[in-house]
């Protein structure tokens, strides 16, 4: 099992009201400069919201949603501080590949 952490909000908020593209681009450039593997992904309408344990999170979101998912909890905590109005949490996935649990529904 692999634990993934997420910051999620409505697509309108995350993609249009916040500078998410700039923030993620800066993070990618930083990771490249230190030769670190990119351990996050932006996902639209993430499939993990369909899990029964995500029902409380799903109820709080305006559809459609967007999430930044990572296996780095400190990065997600930083995003929460940066963007403020996002929900954060975690989920378990049987996959070791970061992209597998992020399928779009």
Biopython code that builds the backbone (N, CA, C, O; Angstrom):
import numpy as np
from Bio.PDB.StructureBuilder import StructureBuilder

atoms = [
    (1, "UNK", "N", (0.837, -1.187, 0.000)),
    (1, "UNK", "CA", (0.000, 0.000, 0.000)),
    (1, "UNK", "C", (0.884, 1.253, 0.000)),
    (1, "UNK", "O", (1.931, 1.308, 0.645)),
    (2, "UNK", "N", (0.430, 2.225, -0.729)),
    (2, "UNK", "CA", (1.137, 3.498, -0.823)),
    (2, "UNK", "C", (0.190, 4.582, -0.317)),
    (2, "UNK", "O", (-0.989, 4.593, -0.669)),
    (3, "UNK", "N", (0.701, 5.486, 0.504)),
    (3, "UNK", "CA", (-0.101, 6.602, 0.997)),
    (3, "UNK", "C", (0.141, 7.815, 0.112)),
    (3, "UNK", "O", (1.281, 8.201, -0.144)),
    (4, "UNK", "N", (-0.950, 8.403, -0.346)),
    (4, "UNK", "CA", (-0.905, 9.629, -1.138)),
    (4, "UNK", "C", (-1.613, 10.727, -0.350)),
    (4, "UNK", "O", (-2.561, 10.465, 0.389)),
    (5, "UNK", "N", (-1.151, 11.930, -0.515)),
    (5, "UNK", "CA", (-1.707, 13.095, 0.160)),
    (5, "UNK", "C", (-2.242, 14.040, -0.907)),
    (5, "UNK", "O", (-1.716, 14.093, -2.019)),
    (6, "UNK", "N", (-3.285, 14.783, -0.568)),
    (6, "UNK", "CA", (-3.885, 15.632, -1.582)),
    (6, "UNK", "C", (-4.332, 16.973, -1.012)),
    (6, "UNK", "O", (-4.622, 17.109, 0.177)),
    (7, "UNK", "N", (-4.374, 17.947, -1.898)),
    (7, "UNK", "CA", (-5.012, 19.244, -1.677)),
    (7, "UNK", "C", (-6.037, 19.353, -2.800)),
    (7, "UNK", "O", (-5.693, 19.227, -3.975)),
    (8, "UNK", "N", (-7.290, 19.587, -2.440)),
    (8, "UNK", "CA", (-8.358, 19.559, -3.438)),
    (8, "UNK", "C", (-9.304, 20.733, -3.237)),
    (8, "UNK", "O", (-9.530, 21.191, -2.117)),
    (9, "UNK", "N", (-9.849, 21.207, -4.351)),
    (9, "UNK", "CA", (-10.823, 22.301, -4.342)),
    (9, "UNK", "C", (-11.613, 22.223, -5.645)),
    (9, "UNK", "O", (-11.388, 21.339, -6.472)),
    (10, "UNK", "N", (-12.524, 23.147, -5.810)),
    (10, "UNK", "CA", (-13.239, 23.190, -7.084)),
    (10, "UNK", "C", (-12.252, 23.604, -8.176)),
    (10, "UNK", "O", (-11.285, 24.320, -7.917)),
    (11, "UNK", "N", (-12.511, 23.145, -9.392)),
    (11, "UNK", "CA", (-11.645, 23.523, -10.516)),
    (11, "UNK", "C", (-11.640, 25.036, -10.690)),
    (11, "UNK", "O", (-10.598, 25.629, -10.970)),
    (12, "UNK", "N", (-12.787, 25.652, -10.527)),
    (12, "UNK", "CA", (-12.864, 27.098, -10.707)),
    (12, "UNK", "C", (-11.927, 27.806, -9.732)),
    (12, "UNK", "O", (-11.190, 28.708, -10.129)),
    (13, "UNK", "N", (-11.947, 27.409, -8.473)),
    (13, "UNK", "CA", (-11.073, 28.042, -7.485)),
    (13, "UNK", "C", (-9.610, 27.744, -7.763)),
    (13, "UNK", "O", (-8.790, 28.657, -7.858)),
    (14, "UNK", "N", (-9.287, 26.473, -7.893)),
    (14, "UNK", "CA", (-7.884, 26.085, -7.990)),
    (14, "UNK", "C", (-7.244, 26.507, -9.312)),
    (14, "UNK", "O", (-6.082, 26.912, -9.335)),
    (15, "UNK", "N", (-7.985, 26.416, -10.397)),
    (15, "UNK", "CA", (-7.393, 26.692, -11.708)),
    (15, "UNK", "C", (-7.553, 28.136, -12.188)),
    (15, "UNK", "O", (-6.802, 28.590, -13.051)),
    (16, "UNK", "N", (-8.533, 28.858, -11.629)),
    (16, "UNK", "CA", (-8.798, 30.204, -12.136)),
    (16, "UNK", "C", (-8.584, 31.308, -11.106)),
    (16, "UNK", "O", (-8.214, 32.424, -11.469)),
    (17, "UNK", "N", (-8.807, 31.018, -9.847)),
    (17, "UNK", "CA", (-8.672, 32.051, -8.821)),
    (17, "UNK", "C", (-7.306, 32.040, -8.149)),
    (17, "UNK", "O", (-6.908, 33.033, -7.540)),
    (18, "UNK", "N", (-6.595, 30.943, -8.251)),
    (18, "UNK", "CA", (-5.275, 30.821, -7.639)),
    (18, "UNK", "C", (-4.218, 30.639, -8.734)),
    (18, "UNK", "O", (-4.526, 30.110, -9.802)),
    (19, "UNK", "N", (-2.991, 31.065, -8.484)),
    (19, "UNK", "CA", (-1.934, 30.927, -9.497)),
    (19, "UNK", "C", (-1.296, 29.540, -9.477)),
    (19, "UNK", "O", (-0.074, 29.423, -9.383)),
    (20, "UNK", "N", (-2.110, 28.493, -9.565)),
    (20, "UNK", "CA", (-1.601, 27.125, -9.423)),
    (20, "UNK", "C", (-0.589, 26.778, -10.505)),
    (20, "UNK", "O", (0.391, 26.086, -10.230)),
    (21, "UNK", "N", (-0.807, 27.239, -11.717)),
    (21, "UNK", "CA", (0.140, 26.938, -12.795)),
    (21, "UNK", "C", (1.527, 27.489, -12.467)),
    (21, "UNK", "O", (2.534, 26.801, -12.632)),
    (22, "UNK", "N", (1.565, 28.709, -12.011)),
    (22, "UNK", "CA", (2.847, 29.336, -11.656)),
    (22, "UNK", "C", (3.513, 28.604, -10.487)),
    (22, "UNK", "O", (4.718, 28.353, -10.517)),
    (23, "UNK", "N", (2.742, 28.268, -9.474)),
    (23, "UNK", "CA", (3.287, 27.583, -8.298)),
    (23, "UNK", "C", (3.861, 26.224, -8.683)),
    (23, "UNK", "O", (4.967, 25.876, -8.270)),
    (24, "UNK", "N", (3.115, 25.459, -9.468)),
    (24, "UNK", "CA", (3.598, 24.128, -9.859)),
    (24, "UNK", "C", (4.781, 24.220, -10.816)),
    (24, "UNK", "O", (5.703, 23.407, -10.741)),
    (25, "UNK", "N", (4.763, 25.196, -11.708)),
    (25, "UNK", "CA", (5.896, 25.378, -12.612)),
    (25, "UNK", "C", (7.167, 25.710, -11.823)),
    (25, "UNK", "O", (8.232, 25.166, -12.113)),
    (26, "UNK", "N", (7.061, 26.592, -10.835)),
    (26, "UNK", "CA", (8.213, 26.924, -9.986)),
    (26, "UNK", "C", (8.711, 25.695, -9.231)),
    (26, "UNK", "O", (9.917, 25.485, -9.103)),
    (27, "UNK", "N", (7.776, 24.885, -8.733)),
    (27, "UNK", "CA", (8.163, 23.672, -7.994)),
    (27, "UNK", "C", (8.860, 22.682, -8.922)),
    (27, "UNK", "O", (9.850, 22.062, -8.532)),
    (28, "UNK", "N", (8.356, 22.529, -10.139)),
    (28, "UNK", "CA", (8.989, 21.631, -11.112)),
    (28, "UNK", "C", (10.396, 22.112, -11.439)),
    (28, "UNK", "O", (11.331, 21.312, -11.481)),
    (29, "UNK", "N", (10.553, 23.401, -11.669)),
    (29, "UNK", "CA", (11.884, 23.943, -11.956)),
    (29, "UNK", "C", (12.838, 23.727, -10.790)),
    (29, "UNK", "O", (14.008, 23.402, -10.990)),
    (30, "UNK", "N", (12.344, 23.906, -9.585)),
    (30, "UNK", "CA", (13.173, 23.669, -8.398)),
    (30, "UNK", "C", (13.593, 22.206, -8.318)),
    (30, "UNK", "O", (14.764, 21.910, -8.082)),
    (31, "UNK", "N", (12.654, 21.295, -8.512)),
    (31, "UNK", "CA", (12.968, 19.861, -8.466)),
    (31, "UNK", "C", (14.002, 19.503, -9.530)),
    (31, "UNK", "O", (14.931, 18.740, -9.264)),
    (32, "UNK", "N", (13.842, 20.054, -10.733)),
    (32, "UNK", "CA", (14.808, 19.777, -11.801)),
    (32, "UNK", "C", (16.190, 20.297, -11.437)),
    (32, "UNK", "O", (17.192, 19.636, -11.712)),
    (33, "UNK", "N", (16.256, 21.466, -10.824)),
    (33, "UNK", "CA", (17.550, 22.045, -10.472)),
    (33, "UNK", "C", (18.287, 21.238, -9.414)),
    (33, "UNK", "O", (19.517, 21.248, -9.363)),
    (34, "UNK", "N", (17.535, 20.539, -8.571)),
    (34, "UNK", "CA", (18.187, 19.705, -7.543)),
    (34, "UNK", "C", (18.138, 18.219, -7.915)),
    (34, "UNK", "O", (18.470, 17.348, -7.111)),
    (35, "UNK", "N", (17.714, 17.956, -9.155)),
    (35, "UNK", "CA", (17.632, 16.592, -9.680)),
    (35, "UNK", "C", (16.758, 15.677, -8.810)),
    (35, "UNK", "O", (17.124, 14.542, -8.504)),
    (36, "UNK", "N", (15.610, 16.201, -8.430)),
    (36, "UNK", "CA", (14.647, 15.454, -7.624)),
    (36, "UNK", "C", (13.486, 15.005, -8.507)),
    (36, "UNK", "O", (13.026, 15.749, -9.373)),
    (37, "UNK", "N", (13.023, 13.791, -8.277)),
    (37, "UNK", "CA", (11.870, 13.235, -8.984)),
    (37, "UNK", "C", (10.627, 14.071, -8.666)),
    (37, "UNK", "O", (10.394, 14.426, -7.511)),
    (38, "UNK", "N", (9.838, 14.381, -9.682)),
    (38, "UNK", "CA", (8.594, 15.127, -9.480)),
    (38, "UNK", "C", (7.588, 14.184, -8.834)),
    (38, "UNK", "O", (7.164, 13.199, -9.439)),
    (39, "UNK", "N", (7.214, 14.496, -7.607)),
    (39, "UNK", "CA", (6.390, 13.603, -6.804)),
    (39, "UNK", "C", (4.965, 14.127, -6.606)),
    (39, "UNK", "O", (4.329, 13.844, -5.591)),
    (40, "UNK", "N", (4.474, 14.887, -7.576)),
    (40, "UNK", "CA", (3.115, 15.399, -7.478)),
    (40, "UNK", "C", (2.493, 15.427, -8.868)),
    (40, "UNK", "O", (3.176, 15.351, -9.889)),
    (41, "UNK", "N", (1.175, 15.538, -8.864)),
    (41, "UNK", "CA", (0.442, 15.570, -10.120)),
    (41, "UNK", "C", (-0.841, 16.359, -9.907)),
    (41, "UNK", "O", (-1.471, 16.251, -8.855)),
    (42, "UNK", "N", (-1.229, 17.149, -10.899)),
    (42, "UNK", "CA", (-2.509, 17.847, -10.898)),
    (42, "UNK", "C", (-3.517, 16.938, -11.587)),
    (42, "UNK", "O", (-3.288, 16.475, -12.704)),
    (43, "UNK", "N", (-4.629, 16.688, -10.914)),
    (43, "UNK", "CA", (-5.632, 15.764, -11.434)),
    (43, "UNK", "C", (-6.998, 16.445, -11.432)),
    (43, "UNK", "O", (-7.419, 17.007, -10.422)),
    (44, "UNK", "N", (-7.681, 16.390, -12.568)),
    (44, "UNK", "CA", (-9.042, 16.907, -12.666)),
    (44, "UNK", "C", (-10.021, 15.775, -12.399)),
    (44, "UNK", "O", (-9.838, 14.664, -12.898)),
    (45, "UNK", "N", (-11.048, 16.048, -11.623)),
    (45, "UNK", "CA", (-12.070, 15.060, -11.270)),
    (45, "UNK", "C", (-11.446, 13.733, -10.820)),
    (45, "UNK", "O", (-11.676, 12.704, -11.456)),
    (46, "UNK", "N", (-10.669, 13.738, -9.748)),
    (46, "UNK", "CA", (-9.944, 12.539, -9.331)),
    (46, "UNK", "C", (-10.859, 11.390, -8.930)),
    (46, "UNK", "O", (-11.868, 11.581, -8.251)),
    (47, "UNK", "N", (-10.485, 10.202, -9.364)),
    (47, "UNK", "CA", (-11.266, 8.999, -9.099)),
    (47, "UNK", "C", (-11.270, 8.620, -7.624)),
    (47, "UNK", "O", (-12.216, 7.984, -7.161)),
    (48, "UNK", "N", (-10.236, 8.994, -6.875)),
    (48, "UNK", "CA", (-10.199, 8.591, -5.475)),
    (48, "UNK", "C", (-11.362, 9.170, -4.665)),
    (48, "UNK", "O", (-11.655, 8.680, -3.575)),
    (49, "UNK", "N", (-12.025, 10.200, -5.181)),
    (49, "UNK", "CA", (-13.187, 10.753, -4.488)),
    (49, "UNK", "C", (-14.368, 9.790, -4.448)),
    (49, "UNK", "O", (-15.290, 9.964, -3.651)),
    (50, "UNK", "N", (-14.339, 8.783, -5.301)),
    (50, "UNK", "CA", (-15.428, 7.807, -5.342)),
    (50, "UNK", "C", (-15.322, 6.768, -4.226)),
    (50, "UNK", "O", (-16.272, 6.019, -3.999)),
    (51, "UNK", "N", (-14.212, 6.707, -3.539)),
    (51, "UNK", "CA", (-14.048, 5.756, -2.437)),
    (51, "UNK", "C", (-14.984, 6.146, -1.289)),
    (51, "UNK", "O", (-15.155, 7.331, -1.002)),
    (52, "UNK", "N", (-15.587, 5.150, -0.635)),
    (52, "UNK", "CA", (-16.526, 5.446, 0.458)),
    (52, "UNK", "C", (-15.939, 6.332, 1.552)),
    (52, "UNK", "O", (-16.646, 7.168, 2.114)),
    (53, "UNK", "N", (-14.671, 6.162, 1.857)),
    (53, "UNK", "CA", (-14.055, 6.957, 2.922)),
    (53, "UNK", "C", (-13.860, 8.422, 2.530)),
    (53, "UNK", "O", (-13.495, 9.241, 3.374)),
    (54, "UNK", "N", (-14.093, 8.754, 1.291)),
    (54, "UNK", "CA", (-13.957, 10.140, 0.817)),
    (54, "UNK", "C", (-15.301, 10.867, 0.744)),
    (54, "UNK", "O", (-15.363, 11.984, 0.232)),
    (55, "UNK", "N", (-16.365, 10.260, 1.241)),
    (55, "UNK", "CA", (-17.696, 10.856, 1.112)),
    (55, "UNK", "C", (-17.787, 12.233, 1.767)),
    (55, "UNK", "O", (-18.446, 13.122, 1.228)),
    (56, "UNK", "N", (-17.140, 12.428, 2.918)),
    (56, "UNK", "CA", (-17.184, 13.746, 3.588)),
    (56, "UNK", "C", (-16.466, 14.804, 2.751)),
    (56, "UNK", "O", (-16.937, 15.936, 2.642)),
    (57, "UNK", "N", (-15.345, 14.443, 2.171)),
    (57, "UNK", "CA", (-14.600, 15.383, 1.318)),
    (57, "UNK", "C", (-15.428, 15.709, 0.088)),
    (57, "UNK", "O", (-15.559, 16.874, -0.285)),
    (58, "UNK", "N", (-15.983, 14.689, -0.542)),
    (58, "UNK", "CA", (-16.755, 14.875, -1.772)),
    (58, "UNK", "C", (-17.950, 15.805, -1.550)),
    (58, "UNK", "O", (-18.278, 16.612, -2.420)),
    (59, "UNK", "N", (-18.604, 15.695, -0.386)),
    (59, "UNK", "CA", (-19.760, 16.535, -0.087)),
    (59, "UNK", "C", (-19.391, 18.015, 0.033)),
    (59, "UNK", "O", (-20.230, 18.884, -0.204)),
    (60, "UNK", "N", (-18.148, 18.300, 0.396)),
    (60, "UNK", "CA", (-17.717, 19.687, 0.613)),
    (60, "UNK", "C", (-17.279, 20.385, -0.667)),
    (60, "UNK", "O", (-17.049, 21.594, -0.668)),
    (61, "UNK", "N", (-17.163, 19.641, -1.744)),
    (61, "UNK", "CA", (-16.634, 20.207, -2.986)),
    (61, "UNK", "C", (-17.733, 20.646, -3.929)),
    (61, "UNK", "O", (-18.786, 20.017, -4.030)),
    (62, "UNK", "N", (-17.460, 21.743, -4.617)),
    (62, "UNK", "CA", (-18.288, 22.131, -5.753)),
    (62, "UNK", "C", (-17.728, 21.381, -6.951)),
    (62, "UNK", "O", (-16.518, 21.396, -7.174)),
    (63, "UNK", "N", (-18.564, 20.741, -7.705)),
    (63, "UNK", "CA", (-18.069, 20.014, -8.874)),
    (63, "UNK", "C", (-17.885, 20.988, -10.008)),
    (63, "UNK", "O", (-18.575, 22.007, -10.048)),
    (64, "UNK", "N", (-17.020, 20.730, -10.895)),
    (64, "UNK", "CA", (-15.983, 19.707, -10.922)),
    (64, "UNK", "C", (-14.813, 20.098, -10.005)),
    (64, "UNK", "O", (-14.641, 21.268, -9.663)),
    (65, "UNK", "N", (-14.025, 19.106, -9.621)),
    (65, "UNK", "CA", (-12.932, 19.356, -8.691)),
    (65, "UNK", "C", (-11.570, 19.152, -9.350)),
    (65, "UNK", "O", (-11.450, 18.541, -10.412)),
    (66, "UNK", "N", (-10.561, 19.679, -8.686)),
    (66, "UNK", "CA", (-9.175, 19.504, -9.112)),
    (66, "UNK", "C", (-8.354, 19.238, -7.861)),
    (66, "UNK", "O", (-8.593, 19.836, -6.812)),
    (67, "UNK", "N", (-7.389, 18.340, -7.978)),
    (67, "UNK", "CA", (-6.553, 17.986, -6.835)),
    (67, "UNK", "C", (-5.089, 17.972, -7.237)),
    (67, "UNK", "O", (-4.737, 17.654, -8.373)),
    (68, "UNK", "N", (-4.265, 18.319, -6.295)),
    (68, "UNK", "CA", (-2.827, 18.117, -6.430)),
    (68, "UNK", "C", (-2.523, 16.967, -5.483)),
    (68, "UNK", "O", (-2.772, 17.051, -4.281)),
    (69, "UNK", "N", (-1.981, 15.893, -6.044)),
    (69, "UNK", "CA", (-1.736, 14.669, -5.292)),
    (69, "UNK", "C", (-0.239, 14.410, -5.266)),
    (69, "UNK", "O", (0.457, 14.595, -6.264)),
    (70, "UNK", "N", (0.244, 13.979, -4.103)),
    (70, "UNK", "CA", (1.666, 13.742, -3.938)),
    (70, "UNK", "C", (1.893, 12.660, -2.889)),
    (70, "UNK", "O", (1.007, 12.358, -2.089)),
    (71, "UNK", "N", (3.077, 12.088, -2.903)),
    (71, "UNK", "CA", (3.440, 11.199, -1.806)),
    (71, "UNK", "C", (4.295, 11.938, -0.787)),
    (71, "UNK", "O", (4.914, 11.313, 0.075)),
    (72, "UNK", "N", (4.335, 13.260, -0.881)),
    (72, "UNK", "CA", (5.100, 14.118, 0.016)),
    (72, "UNK", "C", (4.130, 14.943, 0.868)),
    (72, "UNK", "O", (3.608, 15.950, 0.389)),
    (73, "UNK", "N", (3.878, 14.539, 2.121)),
    (73, "UNK", "CA", (2.905, 15.269, 2.946)),
    (73, "UNK", "C", (3.325, 16.707, 3.250)),
    (73, "UNK", "O", (2.463, 17.566, 3.437)),
    (74, "UNK", "N", (4.614, 16.987, 3.302)),
    (74, "UNK", "CA", (5.070, 18.351, 3.583)),
    (74, "UNK", "C", (4.718, 19.292, 2.433)),
    (74, "UNK", "O", (4.376, 20.453, 2.655)),
    (75, "UNK", "N", (4.802, 18.786, 1.209)),
    (75, "UNK", "CA", (4.427, 19.598, 0.051)),
    (75, "UNK", "C", (2.940, 19.939, 0.106)),
    (75, "UNK", "O", (2.559, 21.080, -0.159)),
    (76, "UNK", "N", (2.104, 18.975, 0.444)),
    (76, "UNK", "CA", (0.662, 19.212, 0.539)),
    (76, "UNK", "C", (0.363, 20.202, 1.667)),
    (76, "UNK", "O", (-0.490, 21.075, 1.509)),
    (77, "UNK", "N", (1.056, 20.075, 2.801)),
    (77, "UNK", "CA", (0.883, 21.046, 3.888)),
    (77, "UNK", "C", (1.255, 22.447, 3.417)),
    (77, "UNK", "O", (0.567, 23.416, 3.740)),
    (78, "UNK", "N", (2.335, 22.555, 2.657)),
    (78, "UNK", "CA", (2.758, 23.845, 2.121)),
    (78, "UNK", "C", (1.692, 24.415, 1.178)),
    (78, "UNK", "O", (1.410, 25.613, 1.206)),
    (79, "UNK", "N", (1.099, 23.546, 0.337)),
    (79, "UNK", "CA", (0.037, 24.003, -0.569)),
    (79, "UNK", "C", (-1.164, 24.529, 0.213)),
    (79, "UNK", "O", (-1.769, 25.530, -0.172)),
    (80, "UNK", "N", (-1.505, 23.860, 1.304)),
    (80, "UNK", "CA", (-2.624, 24.306, 2.141)),
    (80, "UNK", "C", (-2.347, 25.719, 2.667)),
    (80, "UNK", "O", (-3.237, 26.569, 2.671)),
    (81, "UNK", "N", (-1.125, 25.961, 3.105)),
    (81, "UNK", "CA", (-0.761, 27.301, 3.576)),
    (81, "UNK", "C", (-0.758, 28.313, 2.431)),
    (81, "UNK", "O", (-1.150, 29.466, 2.616)),
    (82, "UNK", "N", (-0.320, 27.886, 1.263)),
    (82, "UNK", "CA", (-0.201, 28.770, 0.091)),
    (82, "UNK", "C", (-1.556, 29.171, -0.470)),
    (82, "UNK", "O", (-1.785, 30.338, -0.787)),
    (83, "UNK", "N", (-2.462, 28.188, -0.594)),
    (83, "UNK", "CA", (-3.752, 28.449, -1.222)),
    (83, "UNK", "C", (-4.883, 28.681, -0.229)),
    (83, "UNK", "O", (-5.894, 29.285, -0.588)),
    (84, "UNK", "N", (-4.744, 28.227, 0.984)),
    (84, "UNK", "CA", (-5.735, 28.490, 2.021)),
    (84, "UNK", "C", (-7.022, 27.703, 1.891)),
    (84, "UNK", "O", (-7.274, 26.805, 2.695)),
    (85, "UNK", "N", (-7.833, 28.010, 0.914)),
    (85, "UNK", "CA", (-9.164, 27.424, 0.809)),
    (85, "UNK", "C", (-9.181, 26.118, 0.018)),
    (85, "UNK", "O", (-9.944, 25.973, -0.937)),
    (86, "UNK", "N", (-8.347, 25.182, 0.417)),
    (86, "UNK", "CA", (-8.349, 23.840, -0.157)),
    (86, "UNK", "C", (-8.553, 22.839, 0.971)),
    (86, "UNK", "O", (-8.206, 23.103, 2.122)),
    (87, "UNK", "N", (-9.109, 21.710, 0.635)),
    (87, "UNK", "CA", (-9.225, 20.609, 1.588)),
    (87, "UNK", "C", (-8.005, 19.725, 1.421)),
    (87, "UNK", "O", (-7.506, 19.554, 0.308)),
    (88, "UNK", "N", (-7.528, 19.171, 2.504)),
    (88, "UNK", "CA", (-6.403, 18.255, 2.423)),
    (88, "UNK", "C", (-6.774, 16.942, 3.075)),
    (88, "UNK", "O", (-7.678, 16.875, 3.908)),
    (89, "UNK", "N", (-6.067, 15.907, 2.686)),
    (89, "UNK", "CA", (-6.303, 14.590, 3.254)),
    (89, "UNK", "C", (-5.334, 13.597, 2.666)),
    (89, "UNK", "O", (-4.338, 13.961, 2.042)),
    (90, "UNK", "N", (-5.645, 12.339, 2.878)),
    (90, "UNK", "CA", (-4.789, 11.277, 2.365)),
    (90, "UNK", "C", (-5.633, 10.058, 2.033)),
    (90, "UNK", "O", (-6.768, 9.926, 2.492)),
    (91, "UNK", "N", (-5.063, 9.170, 1.230)),
    (91, "UNK", "CA", (-5.717, 7.908, 0.913)),
    (91, "UNK", "C", (-4.645, 6.863, 0.651)),
    (91, "UNK", "O", (-3.495, 7.191, 0.362)),
    (92, "UNK", "N", (-5.037, 5.618, 0.755)),
    (92, "UNK", "CA", (-4.140, 4.492, 0.504)),
    (92, "UNK", "C", (-4.429, 3.929, -0.880)),
    (92, "UNK", "O", (-5.581, 3.854, -1.308)),
    (93, "UNK", "N", (-3.386, 3.544, -1.558)),
    (93, "UNK", "CA", (-3.520, 2.929, -2.874)),
    (93, "UNK", "C", (-2.663, 1.669, -2.913)),
    (93, "UNK", "O", (-1.550, 1.668, -2.386)),
    (94, "UNK", "N", (-3.152, 0.611, -3.518)),
    (94, "UNK", "CA", (-2.346, -0.600, -3.629)),
    (94, "UNK", "C", (-1.222, -0.456, -4.650)),
    (94, "UNK", "O", (-0.316, -1.289, -4.691)),
    (95, "UNK", "N", (-1.268, 0.581, -5.466)),
    (95, "UNK", "CA", (-0.291, 0.774, -6.527)),
    (95, "UNK", "C", (0.928, 1.536, -6.031)),
    (95, "UNK", "O", (0.817, 2.406, -5.168)),
    (96, "UNK", "N", (2.089, 1.205, -6.579)),
    (96, "UNK", "CA", (3.306, 1.944, -6.273)),
    (96, "UNK", "C", (3.553, 3.044, -7.290)),
    (96, "UNK", "O", (4.510, 3.807, -7.155)),
    (97, "UNK", "N", (2.704, 3.137, -8.306)),
    (97, "UNK", "CA", (2.883, 4.129, -9.368)),
    (97, "UNK", "C", (1.978, 5.311, -9.090)),
    (97, "UNK", "O", (0.769, 5.149, -8.920)),
    (98, "UNK", "N", (2.552, 6.486, -9.044)),
    (98, "UNK", "CA", (1.801, 7.682, -8.655)),
    (98, "UNK", "C", (0.604, 7.958, -9.567)),
    (98, "UNK", "O", (-0.398, 8.496, -9.096)),
    (99, "UNK", "N", (0.673, 7.615, -10.836)),
    (99, "UNK", "CA", (-0.416, 7.965, -11.756)),
    (99, "UNK", "C", (-1.631, 7.045, -11.619)),
    (99, "UNK", "O", (-2.745, 7.482, -11.907)),
    (100, "UNK", "N", (-1.467, 5.815, -11.200)),
    (100, "UNK", "CA", (-2.564, 4.851, -11.193)),
    (100, "UNK", "C", (-3.818, 5.289, -10.416)),
    (100, "UNK", "O", (-4.919, 5.131, -10.944)),
    (101, "UNK", "N", (-3.711, 5.828, -9.196)),
    (101, "UNK", "CA", (-4.931, 6.160, -8.483)),
    (101, "UNK", "C", (-5.572, 7.468, -8.905)),
    (101, "UNK", "O", (-6.579, 7.870, -8.322)),
    (102, "UNK", "N", (-5.023, 8.138, -9.896)),
    (102, "UNK", "CA", (-5.498, 9.449, -10.258)),
    (102, "UNK", "C", (-6.387, 9.464, -11.497)),
    (102, "UNK", "O", (-6.563, 10.514, -12.115)),
    (103, "UNK", "N", (-6.925, 8.365, -11.852)),
    (103, "UNK", "CA", (-7.739, 8.310, -13.057)),
    (103, "UNK", "C", (-8.898, 9.286, -12.960)),
    (103, "UNK", "O", (-9.419, 9.534, -11.872)),
    (104, "UNK", "N", (-9.298, 9.835, -14.086)),
    (104, "UNK", "CA", (-10.415, 10.767, -14.145)),
    (104, "UNK", "C", (-11.698, 9.977, -14.268)),
    (104, "UNK", "O", (-11.778, 9.002, -15.015)),
    (105, "UNK", "N", (-12.723, 10.421, -13.508)),
    (105, "UNK", "CA", (-14.026, 9.741, -13.576)),
    (105, "UNK", "C", (-14.915, 10.447, -14.564)),
    (105, "UNK", "O", (-16.057, 10.035, -14.772)),
]
sb = StructureBuilder()
sb.init_structure("model")
sb.init_model(0)
sb.init_chain("A")
sb.init_seg("    ")
for serial, (resi, resn, name, xyz) in enumerate(atoms, 1):
    if name == "N":
        sb.init_residue(resn, " ", resi, " ")
    sb.init_atom(name, np.array(xyz, "f"), 0.0, 1.0, " ", f" {name:<3s}", serial, name[0])
structure = sb.get_structure()
